[in-house]
Amino acid sequence: MNKHGDYVDMNKDDIERKKLFAGICLALFPTAFSFILVSNILGQLKNEFILTNADVGYIGGAALWGMSISLLVIGPLLEKIGLKKAAIGAFIGHISGVTLFLIGYFFQGDPSAFWILFLGAIGMGVGNGMIEVAGNPLTAALYPDNKTTKMNHFHSFYPAGLVVGGLLGWVMTQIGDLGAIDVGHWTTQIAIVYIPILIYGWLLFPRKFPKTETAEAGIPTSEIFKYTFTTLPVLGIIFLTILTLAMEMGPMRWIPDVLQSAGLHGILVLVWISGLMFLLRLYAEPFVEKLTPPGMLLVASFLTGFGLLMFAFIETGIVLLMLAGAMYAAGIAFFVPTMLGLMSEQFPKAGSLGIVLLLGMGFIGGGVANAVIGEIADSYLPDALDEQATVQVLEQVEQEFPEYVELAEEAAGNTEALAALGYREAEVRNVLERSEEALAYYQENGEFAGNLTGNALRALIDSGLEQEQELINEASTVLSPADNYGGRMAFLWVSPLAFFTGIVFIIWFIRDKRRGGYKIQTLE
């Protein structure tokens, strides 16, 4: 249809296509901002609202919950909803989430404040997920002959947003007060997210959206579902995406810490890894043309594997560790967007359903992998703990924290008294109970249990108790090298996954060569 109809004719209206693509790319900035800025302000939220570590953990993780809801509950309905309505849904989620989060400021001291912040974070997550729901099929519809390259371009804006948002948050925190405005305050940082939301809304909503490829081809939704869930190669790509996201989301829990322990500032770690991912995705076209998507994925797999092995065996040396970080970033940079391109180019009949399932199941698998890698890392923790120093820290907690628990119990229900204390009863009790459990295991068995000891020390460090800063510093000194070692040993367990996926893509690449080369499949 022409520009006066409901959908854009991509062959006749390239200006509309460019504006739509620019808008959907910029819509990834609120996603990146919400992740990086919310994690940046959790300490402030904890202090101002007197939240427990569990509370701020729920708020920090709520965006992923909202994203999963969008991808796995709303995403499969995209063929019925349409791309424009999905983009509008993302805008509503982002605006309402940010607004609700900021409203929480007015409920300090009220028990409902946690739920307001939590639901605000969920709203932002729903917006984030809806951008993925709309953005990937929209990219495929806008550029049917160049999907993999454009998927990489689209997804380059997420690491770009992490760099911009991370630097903004860091600069704002460093500035602090600017006249009458506390620039570093959490409300100011979160309010910044409105800017990219309004920009992408302005770019997208006056435009006419195309149909999804399957809708344009007239394929019934029931047929899309049947094809997606009964075609083994489609399910195989989804499984491979679970593995690739496991290699991305799991190790990223430790890699920044490894680089920081080598002397690289935290913000430079972010710029180094995310900046490299942005550049590689932005300039992905030569790789797509020369290697094809299966070739890119096999190279990405081996780069990721060798990067993880370097991290596992290199403990110090900032140059070598930055090289390992570059190799790892180069590997994971191409995983998600190229897997999306491969799904869309080789199995277009799976449509938007295949895309959202690939992402949704990938994120779930990545989250599970994060937990599994954490268990592996904790199992190696005792090997690197200073036994005497660890016991001293745990015993000191056992001696001193009952008093903090008692004071918090007396202040329960009294907002002013809790604010004066700076902590809640559940938080200090958690530190005490975990330390008692870890110490009891040590006294009974003559050795540390990695998960119990690690959780006890982390609970103490995360408590941020002003009265025990010296003890917290001692716990950090004990835990940091052990955590580093455990994380690096976990990389040894993860790296075979990279080589396994590499072998799969070698087979795929050779098969394509024998069949005359990689060919993009189209819907009849």
N, C-alpha and C positions, 0 to 999 in steps of 0.2 A: 504494500500500500504506500501511497505517497505521504508527504509530510503533513497532509491534512487529515490522514487517517489515524487509527489507533496505534499503528506500529510503524517503525522506521524502515524504509527501504534502504538497506545498507549500500546498495550499488549506486544509488543516486544522491545520497545525503551523507557524505563522509564527514562533514562538519559536526553533525549530530552524533555520529559514532565517536569522534574524538572527544567531544564534551561528555558523553556518557561514560567513556572509559576513564577520562580524567577524574570524573566525579566518584566513580566506584573505587578507583585507586586511592583517592584522598580519604575515602570512607574507612580505610584501614588505619588511618592515624588515630581516631578515637579508640580503636581497639588497642593499639600499642600504648597510647597515653594512659588508658585506664589500667592496664597491667603495670606499667612502670611507675606511674605516679601513685597509685593506690599502695603498692609495695613500699614506696618511698615515704609514705605518711603514716604507716601503721604504728610506728613508735609514738607519734603525736596523738593518734586516736586512743592508744592505750593509756596514755597519761591523762588526757583531757576527760575521757569518759570513764576512767578507772575500769578498764576492761582486763580480762584475763588473757593469757597467751592463747587459750583455746578460742576465745571470742575473736581476737584479731586474726587468728588462723582461718576461722570461718569466713570472716569478711574478705580476707585476702584471696581465698579460694572460691568465693561465691561467683566470680566472673566466669570461671570454668564451668560451674554448674549451669549458669544461664546460657552459656554457649552450647552446652550439651543438649539442653532443652530445645533450643532453636534448631540445631542440626538434626537431631534424631526424632523429635516430635513434630515440629513444624516443617522442617526441610522436605520430608517425603510428600508433603501436600503441595509443593511448589507448582507442579503442573496445573493444579486447580486454582491456586492463588494468583499466579503470574509474577513476573519479575518486578514490575513497578510496585505492586502492593507489598512484595517482600522488602523492597528497598524502603518504602514508607514505614513498614513495621520496624526496620532497623533504626530509622530516624526517631520514631516514637520511643523505642527502647532506650536509645542513647540519651535523648532529652529527658525523659522521665527518670531514668536511672541517676543521671548526674544531679538533677534537681532534687530528687528524694534524698540522695546522699548529703547534699548541702543543707537540706532542711534539718537533718540530724543535729546540726550545730545548735539549734534552738531547744534541744531536748537533753542537754547535758545535765546529768544527775538524775534523769528519769530512766527507769528500767526499760522503757520502750525505745530508748536511743539506739541500743544494739540492733534491734529489729529494723529500725528505719535505715541504719547504715547497711545492714545486711541485704535488705530488699533493694536498696539503691544499687548495691554492687551486683545483685542478681539482674536488675534492669539493664545495667550497662553490659552485662554478659549476654543477655538476650539480644541486645543491639549488635554486639560483636558477632554472635552466631548468625544473625539474620543477614549481616553483610556477607558472610561466607556463603550462606544459602543463596543469596541473590547474585553475588559478585562472580562466582566461578561459572555458573551457567550463562550469565550475561556475557562474560568474556568469550566463552565458547561460541555464543550466538553472534557476537560482533565480529569475531575473527575466525570463521570456520575453517579457513585454509592455513591458519598459523596459530593454532591453539596453544601448543607447548611454549612457544616463545612468549606469547601474550600472558599466559598463566604465570610465567616467571616474572614478567614486568609487573603484573598486578600484585603478586606476593612480595615484590621488592619493597613495597611501601610499608610493610609491617616492620622489618628491621630498620628501615629509614625512620619510621615513627618512634621506635625504641630509642634510637640515637638522639633524635630531636627532643623527645619527651624526657629522656634521662638527663640530657644536658640542661634542659630548661629547669627541671626539678632541682638539679644540683646547684645551678646558678641562683635560683630563687632562694634556696636554703642558705647559700653563702651570703646573699645580700641581706636577708633578714628584714629589718625595719627599713622602710623607704618613706620617710615622712610619717604620716599617720597610718600607713598601710604596712601590715606585716606580710611582706611578699612571700616569705617562706612558710606562712601558715597553711595548714592543710586545705582550708576553704579556698584560698587563692589558687593553690596548685590544681585542685579539682575543677575550679571554675574555668581554667585554661582549656579544658576539654570541650567547652561549648564552641570554641573558635572553629576547629576542623569539622564539628558536627554541622554548624550553620553553613560552612563553605560547601560541603558536599551536598547538603540539601538544596542550596541555591543552584548548584551545577546540575543536579539530577532531575529535580521534580518538574521543571518546565519542559523537559524532553519527552519525546515519545519513545517508548521502550519496544524492543523487538520481542517476539515470542521466543520461547525456548526452541531448540532445534527439533525436539520430538513433537512439540505442539505444532510447529510449522509443518512438519511432515505428516501430521494427522494421526500419530500413533496413540492409541487409547492408553490411559493410565494403567489399566489392568494388565495390558500387554507389556508395559514397561516393568511393572512389578514382577510379572512371571519371568521375563527374560533375565532381569537382574539377579533374581534369587535361584535361577536354575542353570545359569551359564557358569561353568566351573572357572574359566579364565577370569571372569569378572570377580568372583569370590576370591580367586588367587591374588589378584591385584590388591584387593582390600586387605588380605592377610599380609602381603608384603608391605603395605603401608603401615600396618600395625607394627611390624618389625622396624621399619625406617624411623617412625616417630618414637619408638622405644629408644633407638640409638640417639635421637635428638633430645628428647625431653629428660631422659634419665641422666646421662652424663653431664648435662648442663647444670645439674644441681651442684656438681663439684668443680667443674672446670674453672669458673670464676674464682673460687677459693684457692685453687692450685696456682693460678696466675697471680693472685694478690699476695699469696705467701712468698712468691718469688720476687715481689717488690713492685708489681704493676698496680697502680691505683685502681680502685673499683670502677670509676667512671671510664677509665681508659680501657679496662677489660670490655666493658659494654661497647664502646666505640670500635674497638679492634675487631671483635667477633661479629657484632651486628652490622658494622660498617662494611666488612668484607662480604657478608651475605647480601647486603643491599647492592653492592657493585656487581657481584657475580650474577645476581638475578636480573639486574637492569641490562647487563650486556650479555645475556644468555644466547642471543640469536646465532652468533658464530658457532657456539657449541652445539646448538640444535641442528644447524645445517651440516656440520662436519661429522658429528658423532651419532645423530638421531637420538630420540628419547631413550631407547634401551641402552645405547652406548653411553649416554650421559649418566644414566643410573648405575651402570657397572663401574664407571670411573669414580662416581660419587661414593659408591659402596667401599671401594678399595681405599680411597682417600680417607674416609671416615674410619675404617679399620686401622690403617697405619697411624692416623692421628691419635686414636685411642691407645694404641700400643706405645706410642711415644710418651703420652701422658703417664702410662702405667710404669714406665721404666726410667723416666727422667724426673728426678726429684727437685733439682735446682738448676739454675742457669736460665736467666730471663730470655735470652735470645733463642735457645732451643725450645723453651716452653711456648714462646710466641709463635715459633715456626710450627709447633704441634697444634697450637690454636688455629693458625691459618689453614693448615691442612684439614683439620676437623671442620672448620667453618666452610671451607670449599666443598667438602663432602655433603654436609647436611643442607647447604644452601639450595641445592637442586632437588632434594628429595620430594618435598610436598608438591611444589608447583609442577614438577615434571611427571610425578605420578598422576596428578590431576589431568595433565595434558595427555598422557598415555591412555588413561581411561576414556577420555572424551574422544580421542582420535581413533582408537582401536575398537571401542565398544560404544559408539554414539547412541545405540538403541537403549542403553542403560540410562541415558539422559541425566537429568538433575538428580534422580534417585541414586544412581551410581556414585555421583560426585559427593552428595551429602553423606551417604553411607561410608564412603572411603574416608572422609574427614572425621565423621563422628566416631566410627569404630577405631580409627587411628588414634584419636585423642584419648579414648578410653584405654586402649592398649598402652599408649604412652604413659598414662597415669599409673596403671598397674605396674608397668616396668619400673617407674620411678620408685615405687614402694619396694619392689623386689631388689633393685639395685641397692636401696638403702639397707635392706636386711643383709645383703652380701657384704656391704661396706662395714656394717656394725660387727659382723662376725670376725673381721680382721682387726677391729679396734683394740682389743686387749694386747695384741702384739706390739703396739706402739705407745701404750700408756705408761707413764712414769708411775710405777706401782705405789711407792711411798707417798708421792704428792697427791695421787688420786684418793688414797685412803684418808689422808689428812683433810682433804676438802669434804669428803662425804661425812666424816666424823664431826667436823665443825658444823655442817648443816644439821646433823642429828642433835647436836648440843644447843644450837642457837635458835633454830627455826620454830620450836614449840612455842616460844614466847611471841613470835610474830603471828602465829596462828591464833593464840589466845587474844591478842590485841585486836585482830581482825574480827574475831567472833564477837567481842564486846562492842565493836563499832558497826556491826551488821544492821542494816536498815537506816543508819544515820549517814546521809550523804556528805555532810560537812566533815564528820569524823573520818570517813573513808577517804575523802579528798586529802585530808591532813596526813593520813597514813601513806597514801600513794599506792596502795595495793589492796587486793581483796583476799578474803580468807581462802577461797578455792585455789588461788594461785600459789600462795605460800604453803598451803597444805599439799599441793601437788609436788612442789619441790621436796618437802620433807618426806612424803611417802615414797617417792621414787628413789630418794637417797637411801632411805632405810631398807628398801627392797634390794637395791644394788649392793649395799654394805652387808646385808644378811647373806646374800648369795656368796659373796667373797669370803666371809668368815666361815661359812659352811663347807665351801668347796676349795678354798685356797687359791682361787683364780677369779678373774672378772668375767661376768656375762656381758658380751659386747653391747647388746641392745639395752639391757638394764642400766649399765654404767653410762653409756652414751646418752640415754634419755634423761638420766638423773642430772648429768652435767649440763645438758642443753636446757633443761627446765630451770636450773639455777641461773644460767647466763641470760636466758630469755626473760626472766623475772625482772631484770633491771633494777633490783631493789637498791635504793640509794644508800641505805644503811650498811649494805654488804658489798660495796664496790670492790674492795680489796679482795674479798673472797671470790667474787665473780671474775676478777682479773686472773686470779690463780686458776680458776676452773677453765678459763679460756686458754691459758698457757698450757694446761694439761691436755685439753681436748683438741685444740687446733691441729697439732702435728699428727695426732692419731686419726682424726677425721680425714686429713689429707691422705694419709697412708691407706686408710680403708677405701676411700673413693678411688684411689689409683689402682688398688687391687681389684676393685669391682670392674674397672675398665677392661681387665684381662678376661673377665667372664662375658662382657658385652661384645668385645671385638669380634668373636667368631660369627655373631649375627651379621656383621657387616660383610664378612667374606662369604657367608652363605648366600646373602642377597646378591652379592657380586657374581657368584657362580650362576645363579638363576638368570641374571641379566646377560651374562656371557652366552648362555644357551639361547636366549631370546634373540640376541644380536646376530649370532651365527645363523639361526633359523631364518631371520629376515634376509641376510645376505644370500642364502641359498635360494630364496624365493624371489630374488631380483631387487632386494632393497626394501627399506621401510616405506610403507604406503599408508596414507591417511584414509580411513574408511568413511564413507558418506552414507547418509540415509537416502533410500530411494523414495 
